[in-house]
Amino acid sequence: MDIHQIETDLSNKLSKKRFIHTLGVVESAIYLAKKYGANVEDARLAAMLHDCAKELPLLEMQDLVADLSCDVDMLHSGALLHGLAGMVLANTHYGITNREVLE
């Protein structure tokens, strides 16, 4: 998927509040990437996807990370697990393979 398809998909999957937050993070990431000479498109993509799993049910997050080793405490907290689950979702659902974007 390209960035526009990802944005459209997230606008349909995330709550309005979460999606507006995501767009704000994208703006900040672009600004900071330009300021510090980082790859703007990578920063934009990472920011767009940073909360892609945030609103998933905990069980769905746990399923996403089942093949990874992670802290037991993390497995019981969506607030902690959503980042790792988001990385897996970005890779498996959105086709992102760039490690800098995924990390």
mmCIF file of the C-alpha atoms, coordinates in Angstrom:
data_MODEL
# 
_entry.id   MODEL 
# 
loop_
_atom_site.group_PDB 
_atom_site.id 
_atom_site.type_symbol 
_atom_site.label_atom_id 
_atom_site.label_alt_id 
_atom_site.label_comp_id 
_atom_site.label_asym_id 
_atom_site.label_entity_id 
_atom_site.label_seq_id 
_atom_site.pdbx_PDB_ins_code 
_atom_site.Cartn_x 
_atom_site.Cartn_y 
_atom_site.Cartn_z 
_atom_site.occupancy 
_atom_site.B_iso_or_equiv 
_atom_site.pdbx_formal_charge 
_atom_site.auth_seq_id 
_atom_site.auth_comp_id 
_atom_site.auth_asym_id 
_atom_site.auth_atom_id 
_atom_site.pdbx_PDB_model_num 
ATOM 1   C CA . MET A 1 1   ? 0.000   0.000   0.000  1.00 0.00 ? 1   MET A CA 1 
ATOM 2   C CA . ASP A 1 2   ? 1.160   3.524   -0.589 1.00 0.00 ? 2   ASP A CA 1 
ATOM 3   C CA . ILE A 1 3   ? 0.892   6.279   2.019  1.00 0.00 ? 3   ILE A CA 1 
ATOM 4   C CA . HIS A 1 4   ? -2.426  7.542   0.633  1.00 0.00 ? 4   HIS A CA 1 
ATOM 5   C CA . GLN A 1 5   ? -4.006  4.085   0.777  1.00 0.00 ? 5   GLN A CA 1 
ATOM 6   C CA . ILE A 1 6   ? -2.710  3.630   4.320  1.00 0.00 ? 6   ILE A CA 1 
ATOM 7   C CA . GLU A 1 7   ? -4.123  7.007   5.350  1.00 0.00 ? 7   GLU A CA 1 
ATOM 8   C CA . THR A 1 8   ? -7.519  6.124   3.873  1.00 0.00 ? 8   THR A CA 1 
ATOM 9   C CA . ASP A 1 9   ? -7.508  2.722   5.561  1.00 0.00 ? 9   ASP A CA 1 
ATOM 10  C CA . LEU A 1 10  ? -6.601  4.216   8.936  1.00 0.00 ? 10  LEU A CA 1 
ATOM 11  C CA . SER A 1 11  ? -9.240  6.939   8.587  1.00 0.00 ? 11  SER A CA 1 
ATOM 12  C CA . ASN A 1 12  ? -11.812 4.144   8.310  1.00 0.00 ? 12  ASN A CA 1 
ATOM 13  C CA . LYS A 1 13  ? -10.399 1.982   11.114 1.00 0.00 ? 13  LYS A CA 1 
ATOM 14  C CA . LEU A 1 14  ? -9.384  4.474   13.801 1.00 0.00 ? 14  LEU A CA 1 
ATOM 15  C CA . SER A 1 15  ? -11.730 6.606   15.848 1.00 0.00 ? 15  SER A CA 1 
ATOM 16  C CA . LYS A 1 16  ? -11.997 10.206  14.699 1.00 0.00 ? 16  LYS A CA 1 
ATOM 17  C CA . LYS A 1 17  ? -10.054 11.373  17.762 1.00 0.00 ? 17  LYS A CA 1 
ATOM 18  C CA . ARG A 1 18  ? -7.234  8.858   17.187 1.00 0.00 ? 18  ARG A CA 1 
ATOM 19  C CA . PHE A 1 19  ? -7.038  9.675   13.481 1.00 0.00 ? 19  PHE A CA 1 
ATOM 20  C CA . ILE A 1 20  ? -6.813  13.426  14.148 1.00 0.00 ? 20  ILE A CA 1 
ATOM 21  C CA . HIS A 1 21  ? -4.060  12.689  16.686 1.00 0.00 ? 21  HIS A CA 1 
ATOM 22  C CA . THR A 1 22  ? -2.258  10.609  14.050 1.00 0.00 ? 22  THR A CA 1 
ATOM 23  C CA . LEU A 1 23  ? -2.397  13.429  11.509 1.00 0.00 ? 23  LEU A CA 1 
ATOM 24  C CA . GLY A 1 24  ? -0.890  15.775  14.099 1.00 0.00 ? 24  GLY A CA 1 
ATOM 25  C CA . VAL A 1 25  ? 1.927   13.315  14.743 1.00 0.00 ? 25  VAL A CA 1 
ATOM 26  C CA . VAL A 1 26  ? 2.530   13.118  10.981 1.00 0.00 ? 26  VAL A CA 1 
ATOM 27  C CA . GLU A 1 27  ? 2.857   16.913  10.775 1.00 0.00 ? 27  GLU A CA 1 
ATOM 28  C CA . SER A 1 28  ? 5.305   16.953  13.685 1.00 0.00 ? 28  SER A CA 1 
ATOM 29  C CA . ALA A 1 29  ? 7.333   14.080  12.236 1.00 0.00 ? 29  ALA A CA 1 
ATOM 30  C CA . ILE A 1 30  ? 7.661   15.809  8.870  1.00 0.00 ? 30  ILE A CA 1 
ATOM 31  C CA . TYR A 1 31  ? 8.773   19.036  10.548 1.00 0.00 ? 31  TYR A CA 1 
ATOM 32  C CA . LEU A 1 32  ? 11.355  17.242  12.693 1.00 0.00 ? 32  LEU A CA 1 
ATOM 33  C CA . ALA A 1 33  ? 12.660  15.137  9.796  1.00 0.00 ? 33  ALA A CA 1 
ATOM 34  C CA . LYS A 1 34  ? 13.231  18.277  7.725  1.00 0.00 ? 34  LYS A CA 1 
ATOM 35  C CA . LYS A 1 35  ? 14.845  20.087  10.644 1.00 0.00 ? 35  LYS A CA 1 
ATOM 36  C CA . TYR A 1 36  ? 17.270  17.265  11.455 1.00 0.00 ? 36  TYR A CA 1 
ATOM 37  C CA . GLY A 1 37  ? 17.912  15.937  7.953  1.00 0.00 ? 37  GLY A CA 1 
ATOM 38  C CA . ALA A 1 38  ? 16.093  12.637  8.340  1.00 0.00 ? 38  ALA A CA 1 
ATOM 39  C CA . ASN A 1 39  ? 14.191  10.867  5.593  1.00 0.00 ? 39  ASN A CA 1 
ATOM 40  C CA . VAL A 1 40  ? 10.886  12.749  5.405  1.00 0.00 ? 40  VAL A CA 1 
ATOM 41  C CA . GLU A 1 41  ? 8.922   9.945   3.742  1.00 0.00 ? 41  GLU A CA 1 
ATOM 42  C CA . ASP A 1 42  ? 10.103  7.375   6.288  1.00 0.00 ? 42  ASP A CA 1 
ATOM 43  C CA . ALA A 1 43  ? 9.200   9.727   9.134  1.00 0.00 ? 43  ALA A CA 1 
ATOM 44  C CA . ARG A 1 44  ? 5.791   10.399  7.586  1.00 0.00 ? 44  ARG A CA 1 
ATOM 45  C CA . LEU A 1 45  ? 5.062   6.698   7.166  1.00 0.00 ? 45  LEU A CA 1 
ATOM 46  C CA . ALA A 1 46  ? 6.247   5.778   10.670 1.00 0.00 ? 46  ALA A CA 1 
ATOM 47  C CA . ALA A 1 47  ? 4.128   8.557   12.163 1.00 0.00 ? 47  ALA A CA 1 
ATOM 48  C CA . MET A 1 48  ? 1.078   7.523   10.141 1.00 0.00 ? 48  MET A CA 1 
ATOM 49  C CA . LEU A 1 49  ? 1.387   3.968   11.441 1.00 0.00 ? 49  LEU A CA 1 
ATOM 50  C CA . HIS A 1 50  ? 2.510   4.651   15.014 1.00 0.00 ? 50  HIS A CA 1 
ATOM 51  C CA . ASP A 1 51  ? -0.947  3.984   16.523 1.00 0.00 ? 51  ASP A CA 1 
ATOM 52  C CA . CYS A 1 52  ? -2.346  1.618   13.886 1.00 0.00 ? 52  CYS A CA 1 
ATOM 53  C CA . ALA A 1 53  ? -2.960  -1.069  16.545 1.00 0.00 ? 53  ALA A CA 1 
ATOM 54  C CA . LYS A 1 54  ? -3.811  1.260   19.449 1.00 0.00 ? 54  LYS A CA 1 
ATOM 55  C CA . GLU A 1 55  ? -7.560  0.631   19.360 1.00 0.00 ? 55  GLU A CA 1 
ATOM 56  C CA . LEU A 1 56  ? -7.458  -3.103  18.690 1.00 0.00 ? 56  LEU A CA 1 
ATOM 57  C CA . PRO A 1 57  ? -8.796  -5.407  21.398 1.00 0.00 ? 57  PRO A CA 1 
ATOM 58  C CA . LEU A 1 58  ? -6.051  -6.774  23.648 1.00 0.00 ? 58  LEU A CA 1 
ATOM 59  C CA . LEU A 1 59  ? -6.638  -10.339 22.436 1.00 0.00 ? 59  LEU A CA 1 
ATOM 60  C CA . GLU A 1 60  ? -6.111  -9.257  18.836 1.00 0.00 ? 60  GLU A CA 1 
ATOM 61  C CA . MET A 1 61  ? -2.872  -7.497  19.809 1.00 0.00 ? 61  MET A CA 1 
ATOM 62  C CA . GLN A 1 62  ? -1.747  -10.632 21.632 1.00 0.00 ? 62  GLN A CA 1 
ATOM 63  C CA . ASP A 1 63  ? -2.476  -12.719 18.533 1.00 0.00 ? 63  ASP A CA 1 
ATOM 64  C CA . LEU A 1 64  ? -0.403  -10.347 16.396 1.00 0.00 ? 64  LEU A CA 1 
ATOM 65  C CA . VAL A 1 65  ? 2.659   -10.706 18.621 1.00 0.00 ? 65  VAL A CA 1 
ATOM 66  C CA . ALA A 1 66  ? 2.250   -14.414 19.420 1.00 0.00 ? 66  ALA A CA 1 
ATOM 67  C CA . ASP A 1 67  ? 5.361   -15.356 17.433 1.00 0.00 ? 67  ASP A CA 1 
ATOM 68  C CA . LEU A 1 68  ? 7.533   -12.711 19.101 1.00 0.00 ? 68  LEU A CA 1 
ATOM 69  C CA . SER A 1 69  ? 9.190   -12.870 22.465 1.00 0.00 ? 69  SER A CA 1 
ATOM 70  C CA . CYS A 1 70  ? 8.102   -10.019 24.670 1.00 0.00 ? 70  CYS A CA 1 
ATOM 71  C CA . ASP A 1 71  ? 7.839   -9.165  28.330 1.00 0.00 ? 71  ASP A CA 1 
ATOM 72  C CA . VAL A 1 72  ? 4.987   -10.936 30.140 1.00 0.00 ? 72  VAL A CA 1 
ATOM 73  C CA . ASP A 1 73  ? 3.803   -7.639  31.648 1.00 0.00 ? 73  ASP A CA 1 
ATOM 74  C CA . MET A 1 74  ? 3.557   -6.167  28.156 1.00 0.00 ? 74  MET A CA 1 
ATOM 75  C CA . LEU A 1 75  ? 1.239   -8.968  27.052 1.00 0.00 ? 75  LEU A CA 1 
ATOM 76  C CA . HIS A 1 76  ? -1.391  -7.879  29.562 1.00 0.00 ? 76  HIS A CA 1 
ATOM 77  C CA . SER A 1 77  ? -1.418  -4.175  28.742 1.00 0.00 ? 77  SER A CA 1 
ATOM 78  C CA . GLY A 1 78  ? -2.781  -2.772  25.514 1.00 0.00 ? 78  GLY A CA 1 
ATOM 79  C CA . ALA A 1 79  ? -1.113  0.540   26.337 1.00 0.00 ? 79  ALA A CA 1 
ATOM 80  C CA . LEU A 1 80  ? 2.259   -1.215  26.247 1.00 0.00 ? 80  LEU A CA 1 
ATOM 81  C CA . LEU A 1 81  ? 1.532   -3.853  23.619 1.00 0.00 ? 81  LEU A CA 1 
ATOM 82  C CA . HIS A 1 82  ? 0.093   -1.614  20.901 1.00 0.00 ? 82  HIS A CA 1 
ATOM 83  C CA . GLY A 1 83  ? 3.520   -0.477  19.686 1.00 0.00 ? 83  GLY A CA 1 
ATOM 84  C CA . LEU A 1 84  ? 4.790   -3.986  19.078 1.00 0.00 ? 84  LEU A CA 1 
ATOM 85  C CA . ALA A 1 85  ? 1.435   -5.101  17.668 1.00 0.00 ? 85  ALA A CA 1 
ATOM 86  C CA . GLY A 1 86  ? 1.487   -2.045  15.412 1.00 0.00 ? 86  GLY A CA 1 
ATOM 87  C CA . MET A 1 87  ? 4.901   -3.018  14.083 1.00 0.00 ? 87  MET A CA 1 
ATOM 88  C CA . VAL A 1 88  ? 3.586   -6.470  13.153 1.00 0.00 ? 88  VAL A CA 1 
ATOM 89  C CA . LEU A 1 89  ? 0.411   -4.997  11.641 1.00 0.00 ? 89  LEU A CA 1 
ATOM 90  C CA . ALA A 1 90  ? 2.414   -2.450  9.632  1.00 0.00 ? 90  ALA A CA 1 
ATOM 91  C CA . ASN A 1 91  ? 4.459   -5.300  8.212  1.00 0.00 ? 91  ASN A CA 1 
ATOM 92  C CA . THR A 1 92  ? 1.747   -7.901  7.633  1.00 0.00 ? 92  THR A CA 1 
ATOM 93  C CA . HIS A 1 93  ? -1.257  -5.747  6.692  1.00 0.00 ? 93  HIS A CA 1 
ATOM 94  C CA . TYR A 1 94  ? 0.351   -2.667  5.163  1.00 0.00 ? 94  TYR A CA 1 
ATOM 95  C CA . GLY A 1 95  ? 3.386   -4.385  3.630  1.00 0.00 ? 95  GLY A CA 1 
ATOM 96  C CA . ILE A 1 96  ? 6.005   -2.226  5.340  1.00 0.00 ? 96  ILE A CA 1 
ATOM 97  C CA . THR A 1 97  ? 9.447   -3.851  5.331  1.00 0.00 ? 97  THR A CA 1 
ATOM 98  C CA . ASN A 1 98  ? 11.713  -0.866  6.042  1.00 0.00 ? 98  ASN A CA 1 
ATOM 99  C CA . ARG A 1 99  ? 13.234  -1.553  9.485  1.00 0.00 ? 99  ARG A CA 1 
ATOM 100 C CA . GLU A 1 100 ? 13.640  2.159   10.229 1.00 0.00 ? 100 GLU A CA 1 
ATOM 101 C CA . VAL A 1 101 ? 9.921   2.685   9.719  1.00 0.00 ? 101 VAL A CA 1 
ATOM 102 C CA . LEU A 1 102 ? 8.970   -0.425  11.680 1.00 0.00 ? 102 LEU A CA 1 
ATOM 103 C CA . GLU A 1 103 ? 11.200  0.351   14.648 1.00 0.00 ? 103 GLU A CA 1 
# 
